Structure formats: structure tokens, C-alpha cells
Amino acid sequence: MYDLARKLMFRLDPETAHELTIDMLGAGERLGLIRPFIKPVPNNPVEVMGITFPNPVGLAAGLDKNGDCFNALGQLGFGFVEIGTITPRPQPGNPRPRLFRLPEFQGIINRMGFNNKGVEHLVEQVKRRRFSGVLGINIGKNFDTPVEKAADDYRLCMQAVYEYADYITVNISSPNTPGLRDLQFGDSLKSLLSEVKKEQLGLESLHGRYVPIAVKIAPDMDTVAIQQVAEVLLASGLDGVIATNTTISRDGVEASPVAQEAGGLSGKPVRAKSTEVIRTLAEALEGKLPIIGVGGILSGRDAAEKIEAGASLVQIYSGFIYRGPELISESARAIAALQRQTST
């Protein structure tokens, strides 16, 4: 059924198809039409960042930027759903077209530019939460906020969502907001994460509840840069790292007619690069900080590969577009099989 739906959707402009999918999922959930068509996902609880996830397969941020259909997405079998990226103020993002499919490579290029309705809208949506699973909220800075003032935007978002999130992700790795990736390095990273940690502890005191915070990093770093990031992450006192975001590389997809479009590339072309970052990061972190692995998961084997490389959880997005809900169950089963194999 999903193969037919995908063929129909792929005849539409990618962003139009995306918007229509969000609307249809929301309507399907309200009418009770989703659960009967979904394969059961094995219950395989895993504790990460002090949270018990019902299974280790989650949805990456970007599909539901505004929290408009996370209740529906939660019925598809995900162990957790991450919404956003959200910014303090609404912003339109980059001009269209800004989303491109590479079907021959099972990839997607996007230069959305954190288009979203603002954190107040997302909070109002989350207040109507029916999803009983783990909900992450991914936060970023507005495009016109100077990089040196970025911490102010992250603080504003944290203050707004803290009460409603099970965990928060600080996105400093999108290639589509000018200067954002500069925050991943050196003193800029130390300063930002110090401010984030300070705000987290203040909000814990205010709300009487500790909400873990993860940092999402890019795949376009060499070994030395990854090791330096790991050192800063360990020193920061934050709770986890998501590896990785999209890549600016076009290695392996040069033959695509849209290969030269600006933006971040996701899907199968980023799989190996993402896994290598996870492996290098895991070695540098020495098990002291959990990793959520994301990037190019198109099969259960791909999901298990992230776990073998050192991830504790995985997230899918582009693979979900190409494979549909079947990928959730397939990935969860592959990870469970790997865990049984390694425990014997």
C-alpha cells in the first residue's frame, strides 16, 4: 500500500507532497485510521539519558517541524518522535524550490532554512499531546540572529518547551542557516554549551524536573575535529549527542540532475559517512555519553550498523520517506536480533 502511495506522492512537488502527508496523517489519527494498517513493533525497552524508550527506533527532526502531527506519527510504531527544528520567532525559511528528491540514489537535498511557525505555535500543539511515547523537541536559532547571540535564541526555546519535552535537542549543524555550523567548534561550542547547561539547571530548579539535552552535529568533520567536539561535549555536562545531520558533500551523487542544488544531502548517500562519524565519536567518548545514530538508514541492516558502530538509539527520516512505516518495524527487529546475538 505504501509503495502505491509513494508513487502517487512522488508525482507531486516534494514540498507539496510533504505538506499533504502531514495533513493526511493528522486526519488519519483523528479518525482512528492508522493503527489497523501498521505492523506491530517489538517491545524492546532501552534506557538512554535517563529515559526509557519503548524501542530504539525514532523519527528524526524535520518531518514535523511545528508539532502538527506528532500524535499520528507516534502511532506508526516509533520508540520516540522528535519534532522541530523550532525557532523563537516564526520564519518562512528559504525561497522555494528548496526540497529535491534523488530517487536513483534514495536521497534528498533540502535547504529549507528552519521554516517554522515559531515556538509558541509548537507549544500549543504539544499541550494537546495524546502521544504517550517519548517526545523530543529540536531547537535552533532564527536566521537573522547573529551567531554571537545564538545562545539567547536557544535559551528562549528551552524556556518555552522545557515543561513539555521529554528531551531537547540543540541543533547546531544544519547547513541551511548561515554561520550555524561555526558553533560546532572551539570556543564557540564551549561557550554555547556552557550557556545551555546553565539554562538547563535553572529550568530544572524552576520545574522540579530534569530534562536531558542532546546536541546534533554534522557529518562533515575529520577525525581530529570529531575528537575535539567529543572533548567539549564531555566537559559540557550535557546528556547526549545526535550524529549526524545532513552533509554538504555530493560524493557519489554527481550524476543526479539536482546534485548541484545547495542544501544538505540526506538518505542513502550519507549512510557510510554518518556511521564513520558515530564510530569515531564512540571511541572518543568511551561510553561516557550516549549517541543517537541517524543518517542513511534504508534497511534494518543499516539500523543495526549504527548500533554496532556505537549508537544506543537510531533515528530515521529520508529512509522513512522512501520505505514507509515498514522500515520502523524492520529496523527495530534487526536491532533486537543484533542485541540477542551479542548477548550470547
N, C-alpha and C positions, 0 to 999 in steps of 0.2 A: 504493500500500500504506500509506504513512504517513497519507494522508487518512482511510482507514478506521480505522487505529489511533487517530488523534486523536479521531475521532467517538466511539469507544468510551471513551477516556480522559476526554473532556470530560463524560461522563455521571457520572463519579465526582467526589467532593470533590477540589478541586485538590491539596491536600497528600497525600491518599491516592494520587492519580494520580502525583504526583511520586515518592513512595516506591516505588511499583510499577515505575515506569520505571527507577529506579536499579537495583532488583533484577533486572529483565529484561535490562538492558544488561549487567550483570555476568555473568549466566548465559550470555547470548549470546556474550560474548567468550570465556568459558572453554570453550564448546562449539564455537567456531570458526564461529559462525553470522552474524557481522556483515559481514565483508569481501565475501562474494559478492553482497550486496544494495546495496552502496554505489557510487555513481558515482565514477570517478576524478577527483581534483582536480589541476589542472595544477601542475607543479612550478615555483614562481616564487619562488626564494630572495630574501630581503631581510635585510640586516644592520641590526639596531637594538639599542642598548645593548650593543654588542659581541657580540651573539648572532646566529647565522644561523638565521632562521626559514624552514622549507621553503616556506611560503606565508603571506601576510599576514592570514589569517582565523583568529581564535582563538575559544575559548569563554570567556565572562566568568565570573568567580567567582559562586557562589551555587547553581549546579546540583548540583555535587558538593562539598558543604561539608566532608566528612570524608575525602575521598580514597578513597571506597569503590569508584568505578567509572571512574577516570580512564583506566585501561588500555583499557577498552571505548570510552570517548569518543574516545580517540586514534585508534581505527580508523575513525572516521567521516570523516576527511579534514581535520580541523583542523590548521592550521600550528602551533598551540600550544594548550595547555589550562591554564586557571588554576583551581585548587581553593581551597576556603575560602569564606567568611571563617572562620578558626580563631582561638580564644582560648586563653590559657594553661590555664584550667580548663574542664572541661565545663560547659555551661549549657543549660537547657531552652528558652530563648527566651521569647517572649510566649505568652499563652494562645491556644488555638485557638478559633474560626477566625482565621487570620492570613494567608491567601492567597486572593486573589479574582481571577477572570477577568473581563475586559471584552471579550468576543468581538466585539461590534459595533464596537469601536474597536481591536481587535487589541492590547489592553493587558493588563497585570497589575498589581494592587496587592498589595504584601506588607508585613507588619510582623512578619517572622519573629523579629527581635531576636537575630541571631547565634546561633541554636540550633546547637550542635555538640557533638561528643564529646570535645573538648579536643585540644590539640596533640600529646600523647603518642600518642593513637589515630591521628591523621593520619600521624605519622612512621612508625609501624609499618606502615601501609598503603603508604606511599611506599617503604619498604625493599623491598617486593615488586614494585617497578616493572618492568613489561615494555614500557611505552610508551617508544619511542626518540625521540620528538619533544621539543619544548620544554615544560617544566613550570614554571608559575608557582604560587606559594603566597601567598595573600592572608591577611593577619594583622590582628587587631583587638584591642580591649580587652574584658575582662569587664564586664558591665553594672554590677556593684557596685564596680568600681574607680573611685575619684574621678578626675575629669578631670585634676586636678593631678598624679596619679600614673600617668597613661596611659602615659608613656614606659617605666615599669617593665614593663608588660604587653607592649609592642611589643618590648622588649629580650629578654624571656623567650621570646617566639615566635621571634624572629630566631635566638637561640642554639640553639633546638631544630631549626629547619628549614634553617638555612644550608647544612649539608652536603649536603642533598638537593634543594634548589631550583635551577632554572636562573635564575630571578629571583624577587624578593619584592615583593609589593605591600602598601603601608601604607594601610589603609582608614581614612580619617578623614571619610567622607562619607555613611555610612548614616544615614537619618533615624530609625532604629528603636532606637538606643541613646542614651538621654538624655545631652545635652551633647557628644556626639561631634563634631558639626559645628562646635562652637565652636573645635575645634583647627585649623580651616582658616584662621584669621585672625590677623593681627598678631603680637604677641609669643608667643602660644601656639603658632602654627605655627613660628616661628623656633626656639623652644626645643625643640619636639618633633623637628623635622628635624635640629637640631644633635645631639641625643642619638642619633637613628637613625644619622646619618652616623658618629658616633664609634664606635658599636657595630659598624657595618659594617666599618670599618677595622680594629678589633680582631679581628673574626672572620676577615677576610682574612689577617691576620698568623698567626692560630692555625691556619687550614686551608690556607694557601698557595694560596688561590683567591679571585678576586674575583667576588662575586655581585651583579649590579646590582639597584637598588631603585627602584621606581616609587611614586608617590603617587596615590591615587584621589580625585578631587574631585567635588563636587556640581554640578548644573546651575543651581542656584537662586542665582546671583550676578549682579550687574550688571557693566557693563564695568569700572568702577573697581576693584571687588573682584577681578575676574579678573586685571587688570593687577598689582595688589598681590600676589596669590598667585604670579604669574609671577616677580616680582622676588625673592620669598623662595625659590622653587624654584631659580632660577638661582644664588642665593647659597649654597644648601644643599650643593651638590656632589653631589646625588643624580642619578639616571640617566634618569628618565623620568616622565611623568605620564599617567594614565588619565582621560579625560574622555568620559563622565561617569557618575556613579551615577544612582539614581532621583530623581525630582522629587516635591516635596510639593505642587506645583501640580495643580489639576484643570481647567485651561483646556482646553476642547474636549471634555471627557467628562462634563459636568454632567448629561447625560441618562441616564447609566448608573445602574442601581439600586444599585450599590455605590460610587458616586462619593464618598460621604461617609465611607467606611471610612478609618480612619487608616492611614498607611503610605506607602511610596514607590511611585510610579507609573512603570512601565517600558513598553516596547513602542512602537508607532507614535506615541502621543501625545507622546512625549518627543523624537522624531527631530529636529524643527526646532530646538528649544532646545539639544539636545546639539551639533548641528552649528554653531550660532552660537557656543557656548562654545569649541569647537575652533578656529573661525576667529579669534576674538578672542585666544585663548591663543597660537595660532601666530604672530600678528602681534606679540604682546608678547615671545614667546620668541625670535623672529628666527632660527629654525632651530638654536638652541643646545641645545635639549632635545627629544627625540622625544616625540610624542604617540601614545597608543593610543586610537583613537576608538571609543566604544561608546554605544549609545542609539538604539533605534528602527529598527534595520536589519531590514527585512522583505523586501528585494529586493536584487539585485545592484546596481541603480542607487543604492540607499540606501548601500551599502557604498562604492561609488565616490565618492559625495558626501562622505563623511568624509575620504577621501584628498584630494580636491580642496580641502577646507577646511583641510588641513594635517596630517592624521594620517599616520603611517608604517605603522601596523597598525590593524586593526579587531577588535572582539570582538562576538559575538552571544550572546543568551540568550533573551529573550522571543520574538524572531523565530524562533529555533530551535524553540521550543515550538509556534508556530503553523505554521511551514513545514516543519520536519523537516530531515533531512540534506541535502536538495536545495539548501537555502539556502547551505550551505557552498561547494559547487561553483559555484553561480551567482554568489556574491559574489567568489570567487577569480577566476573568468573575467572578471567585469566590471572588477575592479581591473587584471588583466593587460591587458585591452583599453584601459583608460584610459592605462596606462603606455606601451603601444605608440603610442597616439595622440599623447601629449605628447612622445614622444621623436623623432617625425618632423617 
